[in-house]
Amino acid sequence: MALSGISYKTLLFGFAFSPNLEANLMEVTRLAGFLQARLILLHVGVPTAEKKKQLGALLEGIPKGPEAVQVAWREGEPVPVILEAAVAYGVDLLLLGARQHEHGYRFYMGSIARQLTRKIRCSVLLLIRPAIERVPCQHIVVNGLDDPDTPLAIATAFRMSQVLGAKQVTVVEEIRARDVAVEVVDDRTLKRATLMKERIKRRENSRVLEIVAQLPRELTRGITLKTQPIFGKRGYSIGHFAEVVRADLLVMNAPRRSQIWGRIFPQDIEYILSDLPTDLLIVRNP
């Protein structure tokens, strides 16, 4: 699994009747087609005749028509209902529409997408720029943290590149500034700090290239690989980089279950979710 990435086969899209519904439906049905996956559309709410008519009309206008998707209606609180449905349907990728810019406390405590991202036991794809007409995916950025789950995230990034037709994958190795434990006070210490940074960069690049070398050739064929060591705050640095290079998709490891996932987000994910730079795939090791 770790060296071939996750092949998502059952997708669940939790939707509301928002102004973005048509674009979101086009986006998720296209993705299901690319992945050759089963797609379940779930609305948490009362299935009124008006809602069914509106959804039916939208699905009729989608190339991957209503016969290719399953529509489910459930009543209750959105978060527990979607969590239960994900288990019941054997979902391996949850799709959610998300706002690009949220602010502070209200976002942290109130966003349904945020709560689901914390609690779900499968991978999550947050969509911030759904489009009725497809915008080609060209560049995917993935974290290269020194972590046991990173090979899976990198492999999944390459798999998604093949599926979506992206031609470049950039692996970002975020290096904390404190890892260069040299106080620069003069030319001698500046030189020492510079040499230490170069050694760390070479070490991190070597580690990433070793991971990529173990991937199946069909995953890497036709894709340009770039590595980008960055010194700075984890999460913030990669999010800023993805925004600057205008990446079409950012791929990140999910935090480990041993962390206090239900109450506190590790900062690397926290920074990104507070100000999404692009569509975000959070890869959870099954």
VEXTORRO-972191 format. One line per 5 residues: number of its first residue (from 1); for each residue x, y, z of C-alpha. Coordinates in steps of 0.05 Angstrom, whole numbers, m for minus. Each point is the difference from the previous one (the first is absolute). Last residue first. Example, Ala and Ser with C-alpha at 12.3 -4.5 7.8 and 13.67 -1.06 7.14 Angstrom:
2
2	273 m21 143  m27 m69 13
% end
This chain:
286
286	m124 58 124  57 52 2  m36 67 m4  18 46 m57  m25 72 8
281	m14 26 m70  m5 76 m3  m27 43 m57  39 65 0  32 49 50
276	m49 m16 57  6 53 54  m17 m27 69  3 m72 m26  72 9 m21
271	25 29 66  m36 m52 41  27 m59 m40  72 16 18  m21 24 69
266	m26 m67 26  m75 8 9  m25 m4 71  m65 m30 27  m19 m63 m39
261	69 m12 m28  36 m5 66  60 m34 m33  7 m76 1  m44 m2 m62
256	55 30 m42  m13 65 m37  m23 m9 m72  57 6 m50  m6 57 m50
251	m15 8 m74  m9 69 m31  m36 4 m66  m2 50 m58  65 34 21
246	4 74 m13  75 4 13  m11 54 53  m61 m35 30  34 m67 7
241	61 34 31  m43 36 51  m34 m64 20  67 m36 3  29 53 46
236	m61 8 45  m6 m75 10  67 m7 33  29 67 22  64 18 m38
231	59 m25 m40  m22 m26 m68  30 m57 m40  m32 m5 m69  3 m64 m41
226	m22 m4 m72  m26 m60 m38  m24 6 m72  m53 m51 m18  m1 m41 m64
221	8 m67 36  0 8 76  m59 m45 18  11 m51 m55  72 m9 23
216	m22 m27 67  26 42 58  65 m21 34  41 55 m33  m50 52 27
211	16 m19 72  75 2 m13  m8 68 m33  m34 25 63  55 m23 47
206	55 28 m46  m35 67 m4  m5 2 76  74 m16 10  22 49 m53
201	m43 55 31  26 m16 70  72 4 m24  m13 66 m35  m33 28 63
196	61 m21 42  47 34 m50  m39 64 4  m2 m1 76  75 m10 3
191	13 55 m49  m44 48 40  36 m23 64  67 20 m30  m25 64 m31
186	m28 25 67  m58 m6 48  m42 m56 m30  m27 m45 55  6 m71 m25
181	m51 m54 15  m23 m13 m71  m56 m47 19  m31 60 35  m18 28 m69
176	m48 m59 m10  9 m35 m66  m60 m8 m46  18 m48 m57  m46 18 m57
171	m9 m54 m54  m19 32 m66  m39 m42 m49  m5 22 m73  m38 m23 m62
166	m71 m5 28  m47 m44 m41  m52 m10 54  8 m75 9  75 0 m10
161	9 58 47  m47 m33 50  46 m61 1  61 45 8  m32 35 60
156	m21 m68 28  72 m24 m3  23 63 36  m53 m7 54  15 m74 10
151	75 13 4  m15 55 52  m37 m46 48  63 m21 39  20 74 10
146	59 42 m23  m45 51 m32  m2 3 m76  m67 36 m9  m33 m2 m68
141	m9 53 m54  m38 m18 m64  6 40 m65  m40 m3 m64  m72 m16 16
136	m44 22 m58  m58 47 16  m64 m37 m18  m61 40 m18  m50 3 57
131	55 18 48  12 m14 73  53 45 33  4 m17 74  m6 m75 m1
126	23 m37 63  19 m72 m13  0 m46 61  33 m67 12  m35 m50 46
121	m15 m5 74  m38 65 6  7 40 65  43 60 m12  m18 12 m73
116	m73 m9 19  5 55 52  34 47 m49  m50 m13 m55  m57 14 48
111	33 66 18  m18 28 69  56 m7 50  63 18 m39  m36 43 m51
106	m34 43 53  65 6 40  44 29 m54  m19 20 m70  m17 m42 m60
101	27 9 m70  m6 m52 m54  m69 m25 19  m11 m74 m5  m39 m50 m42
96	9 m70 25  20 m67 m30  12 m60 45  46 m53 m29  4 m73 23
91	m74 m11 12  m23 m68 23  m73 19 m9  m20 m11 74  64 32 26
86	m6 63 m41  m74 2 16  13 1 75  50 58 m7  m49 37 m45
81	m56 m7 50  44 18 59  23 65 m34  m65 21 m33  m48 m5 60
76	m62 m40 m19  m37 m21 m62  27 m43 m55  m8 2 m76  44 m42 m46
71	12 9 m74  40 m53 m38  39 18 m62  9 m28 m70  m74 m4 m17
66	m7 74 16  45 20 m58  76 5 m7  m9 53 m54  m36 46 50
61	m62 36 m23  m48 m53 26  34 5 68  m19 73 7  m73 m13 m17
56	m2 m58 49  29 42 55  m52 55 m9  m58 m50 m5  24 m38 62
51	6 65 39  m70 23 m20  m30 m68 17  29 4 70  54 m48 24
46	8 28 71  72 13 17  70 m28 m3  14 m6 m74  46 m56 m24
41	25 m11 m70  34 m68 m7  51 m11 m55  30 m67 m19  68 8 m31
36	31 m3 m68  51 50 28  m8 47 m60  m75 m11 0  m7 12 74
31	41 64 m9  m47 24 m54  m60 m15 44  32 38 57  15 63 m41
26	m66 3 m37  m38 m9 65  41 54 33  m13 49 m57  m75 m13 3
21	m2 5 76  40 65 5  m61 44 15  m15 m47 59  m49 m57 6
16	46 m40 46  45 m57 m17  39 m56 33  38 m34 m55  20 m72 13
11	50 m36 m44  12 m75 m4  58 m25 m43  60 42 21  65 m32 m22
6	47 17 57  74 5 m16  44 m51 m33  60 m2 47  m39 5 66
1	m53 m51 m21
% end
